[in-house]
Amino acid sequence: MSIQVIEVDPAYTSVIGLLKYTPQYMISKDEAASYVIARRGLGLK
């Protein structure tokens, strides 16, 4: 079993997460930033 590593640019993930996901899901800015990074890794906008 192997794990695929996908590199993404983490620029502005905290800001985007704070504005886009924190109010909607009531999560911290750090959790929201990780959500943005995961979406970038999946190729979503």
Secondary structure as GFF3:
##gff-version 3
##sequence-region A 1 45
A	DSSP	alpha_helix	13	20	.	.	.	ID=ss1
A	DSSP	alpha_helix	22	25	.	.	.	ID=ss2
A	DSSP	alpha_helix	29	42	.	.	.	ID=ss3
###
